[in-house]
């Protein structure tokens, strides 16, 4: 499987980045066929063994909304790893995370009115009132809180999303107590210049790249280009999904999250440290693809497996 890769370091890029692996949560949540809890647990263990420093395991969302993640409590009890982050939609989700002694949670906000209404059943402003007690209680319990901001680059109902609107939402989430904002291109319409403009706008607003992560979807084949643009802007935390698992239910023909393997191949080629064993990661994604009954959409998985 080993293939030659020439390393050519680029100037003014970070020496090291952190990959926030979202495959077990964001990747699997859209799968119609229920993946067995034991398979999910093995998937997470393999990802950790491959050197991924952060693996987001699941979400404590109501099973009615995401049946795939109905086994969240059972999964986390079996893993017995309080360092694994989980998504919590509200205080009820936080209660479940606290009961298990978990240390890291994430909340999921919206940069647009329509998506806030559809996804959270709240208006753009009302979402902050919903998140405030969740974040406050989590911080009081010593938890770290990450905030996802969806629809940062475009919305299927509202179209273009003003950069200033995204920055305003992000700042309010940060002011609630989030330690990091993950800026999501939920429908994959972002391009490199747009990425740099948004990151620059956050910096101008006093929230620098140390507090930002990026979460790209590859609907239009721009995820890697956007990741490189974010690198040039100084971002050092990148969300990605092993094997390119996941998809966007809001855009026809969306091809899912940026594949972790594709990101790692690019980063290693630039001489940037990730701590990830690419061969082990490819083997893991190939194994999971077998359980899902279809090949991985990742170009690197296809090339190396």
C-alpha positions in Angstrom: 0.0 0.0 0.0 2.9 2.4 0.6 3.3 4.9 -2.1 6.0 7.5 -2.6 5.2 11.0 -1.6 7.6 13.9 -2.0 7.6 16.4 0.9 7.9 20.0 0.0 7.4 22.4 2.9 5.7 25.7 2.1 6.7 28.9 3.8 4.4 30.7 6.3 2.3 27.6 7.0 1.8 26.0 10.5 4.3 23.3 11.5 1.6 21.2 13.1 -2.1 20.9 13.0 -4.8 19.2 15.0 -7.4 17.0 13.2 -10.8 16.9 14.9 -12.2 13.6 13.7 -16.0 13.7 13.2 -16.6 10.4 11.4 -18.2 8.5 14.3 -20.7 11.3 14.9 -21.1 13.6 11.9 -20.1 10.8 9.5 -22.4 8.1 10.7 -25.4 10.1 11.7 -26.8 10.2 8.2 -26.5 6.5 7.6 -30.0 4.9 7.2 -28.9 1.4 8.2 -28.2 1.3 11.9 -24.5 0.5 12.7 -24.1 -1.8 15.6 -22.8 -0.2 18.8 -19.8 -2.6 18.9 -18.8 -1.6 15.4 -19.0 2.1 16.3 -16.8 1.4 19.4 -14.3 -0.5 17.4 -14.3 2.3 14.8 -13.5 4.9 17.4 -10.7 2.7 19.0 -9.1 2.2 15.6 -9.2 5.9 14.9 -7.5 6.7 18.2 -4.9 3.9 17.5 -4.2 5.6 14.1 -3.0 8.6 16.0 -6.0 10.9 15.7 -5.8 13.2 18.8 -9.5 14.0 19.0 -12.4 11.8 18.0 -15.9 13.1 18.4 -17.8 10.0 19.4 -21.5 10.6 19.3 -24.4 13.0 20.1 -26.9 13.0 23.0 -29.7 14.1 20.6 -33.2 12.6 21.0 -33.4 9.3 19.1 -36.5 10.6 17.3 -34.3 13.0 15.4 -31.2 10.9 14.8 -32.0 7.2 15.3 -28.4 6.2 14.4 -27.2 7.8 17.6 -29.8 6.3 19.9 -27.1 4.2 21.5 -25.0 7.2 22.7 -25.1 6.3 26.4 -24.4 2.6 25.8 -21.5 3.5 23.4 -19.9 5.9 25.8 -20.2 3.5 28.8 -18.5 0.8 26.7 -15.7 3.1 25.6 -15.1 4.3 29.2 -13.1 7.3 27.9 -14.2 10.6 29.4 -11.9 12.5 27.1 -13.9 11.8 24.0 -16.0 14.8 23.0 -19.8 14.5 22.4 -22.3 16.8 20.8 -25.1 18.0 23.1 -28.1 19.9 21.7 -29.5 21.3 25.0 -29.5 20.9 28.8 -31.0 17.4 28.6 -28.1 16.3 26.5 -25.7 18.0 28.9 -27.3 16.1 31.9 -26.5 12.8 30.1 -22.9 13.9 29.5 -22.5 14.9 33.1 -23.9 11.6 34.4 -21.1 9.8 32.4 -18.4 12.1 33.7 -17.5 13.4 30.3 -15.1 16.3 30.0 -15.7 17.8 26.5 -18.9 18.8 24.8 -19.9 20.6 21.7 -23.0 22.7 20.8 -24.4 23.2 17.3 -25.5 26.7 16.4 -26.6 28.3 13.2 -25.5 31.4 11.3 -28.8 31.8 9.6 -32.4 32.3 10.7 -33.9 29.6 8.5 -31.6 26.8 9.6 -31.9 27.8 13.3 -35.7 27.4 12.9 -35.5 24.1 11.0 -32.7 22.5 13.0 -33.1 24.0 16.5 -36.8 25.1 16.5 -35.5 28.5 17.6 -35.0 31.8 15.9 -31.5 33.1 15.3 -31.6 35.1 18.5 -33.5 32.5 20.5 -30.7 29.9 20.0 -28.4 31.8 22.3 -30.9 31.8 25.2 -31.2 28.0 24.7 -27.4 27.6 24.7 -26.6 29.9 27.6 -27.6 27.6 30.5 -26.0 24.6 28.8 -22.7 26.3 28.3 -22.7 27.9 31.7 -23.4 24.7 33.6 -20.8 22.8 31.5 -18.2 25.4 32.3 -19.1 25.4 36.0 -18.6 21.6 35.9 -15.1 22.1 34.5 -16.1 20.9 30.9 -14.6 22.3 27.8 -17.1 23.6 25.3 -16.8 23.8 21.5 -19.3 25.6 19.4 -20.2 24.6 15.8 -21.5 27.3 13.6 -23.4 25.9 10.6 -24.2 27.6 7.3 -21.2 29.9 7.4 -20.6 30.1 3.7 -24.1 29.7 2.3 -27.6 28.6 3.1 -29.9 26.5 0.8 -32.9 28.7 1.7 -31.3 32.1 2.2 -28.5 32.0 -0.3 -25.3 33.9 0.5 -24.7 34.6 4.2 -23.1 37.9 5.0 -19.7 37.6 6.6 -20.6 40.1 9.3 -23.6 37.9 10.2 -21.4 34.8 10.7 -18.9 36.8 12.8 -21.7 38.2 14.9 -23.1 34.7 15.7 -19.6 33.3 16.3 -18.8 36.1 18.7 -22.0 35.6 20.7 -21.3 31.9 21.1 -17.7 32.6 22.2 -19.0 35.2 24.7 -21.3 32.5 26.1 -18.2 30.5 27.1 -17.2 28.4 24.1 -13.4 27.9 23.9 -13.4 27.2 20.1 -15.6 27.9 17.1 -15.8 25.4 14.3 -16.9 27.3 11.1 -19.0 25.0 9.0 -19.5 25.0 5.2 -22.6 22.9 5.7 -23.5 22.7 2.0 -20.0 22.9 0.6 -20.4 26.1 -1.4 -17.4 27.9 0.0 -14.3 28.8 -2.0 -10.8 29.8 -1.0 -11.2 33.5 -1.1 -14.3 33.3 0.9 -12.6 31.2 3.5 -9.8 33.8 3.9 -12.3 36.7 4.0 -14.3 35.0 6.8 -11.2 34.1 8.9 -9.9 37.6 8.4 -13.2 39.1 9.6 -13.0 37.1 12.8 -9.5 38.4 13.4 -10.6 41.9 12.8 -13.4 41.4 15.4 -10.8 40.3 18.0 -11.3 36.6 17.7 -8.1 35.2 16.2 -7.2 31.9 14.5 -6.2 30.3 17.8 -10.0 30.1 18.6 -11.1 28.9 15.2 -11.5 25.6 13.5 -12.9 24.8 10.0 -15.4 22.2 8.9 -15.6 21.7 5.1 -17.9 19.6 2.9 -16.8 18.6 -0.5 -20.0 19.1 -2.4 -18.3 21.1 -5.2 -14.9 19.6 -4.8 -13.5 22.6 -2.9 -12.8 21.1 0.5 -9.1 20.6 0.1 -8.6 23.9 -1.6 -10.5 25.6 1.3 -8.4 23.7 3.8 -5.3 25.0 2.2 -6.7 28.6 2.2 -7.4 28.2 6.0 -3.9 26.9 6.5 -2.5 30.0 4.8 -4.7 32.1 7.1 -3.1 30.4 10.1 -5.9 28.0 11.2 -4.4 24.9 13.0 -7.6 22.8 13.8 -9.4 21.0 11.0 -12.5 18.9 11.2 -12.5 15.9 8.9 -14.3 12.5 8.6 -12.5 9.2 8.1 -13.1 7.9 4.6 -15.2 10.9 3.8 -18.2 9.6 5.7 -21.2 11.8 6.0 -23.3 14.0 3.7 -25.3 17.1 3.6 -29.1 16.5 3.7 -29.7 20.0 2.5 -28.0 19.9 -0.9 -28.6 17.5 -3.8 -25.5 15.5 -4.7 -23.6 16.6 -1.6 -20.6 14.2 -1.2 -20.0 14.6 2.5 -17.3 15.8 4.8 -13.7 16.4 3.9 -12.0 13.0 4.0 -9.5 12.8 6.8 -7.1 10.7 4.6 -7.2 13.3 1.8 -6.4 16.1 4.4 -3.6 14.1 5.9 -2.0 13.3 2.5 -2.0 17.0 1.7 -0.6 18.0 5.1 2.1 15.4 5.1 3.1 16.4 1.6 3.6 20.0 3.0 5.8 18.7 5.8 3.1 19.5 8.4 2.9 17.2 11.5 -0.4 15.6 12.3 0.5 12.6 14.4 -1.6 10.4 12.2 -0.5 7.0 10.8 -2.0 7.3 7.3 -1.8 3.6 6.5 -3.6 2.6 9.7 -6.2 5.3 9.0 -6.8 4.0 5.5 -7.1 0.4 6.8 -9.7 1.7 9.3 -11.8 3.4 6.7 -11.6 0.4 4.4 -12.8 -1.8 7.3 -15.7 0.6 8.0 -16.6 0.8 4.3 -17.0 -3.0 4.4 -19.5 -2.7 7.3 -21.4 0.0 5.4 -21.4 -2.1 2.2 -20.0 0.5 -0.1 -16.5 1.9 -1.1 -15.1 5.0 0.6 -15.5 8.2 -1.5 -12.0 9.3 -0.3 -9.5 9.6 -3.1 -6.6 8.6 -0.9 -8.4 5.6 0.5 -9.2 4.5 -3.1 -5.6 5.0 -4.1 -3.9 3.2 -1.2 -6.3 0.4 -0.4 
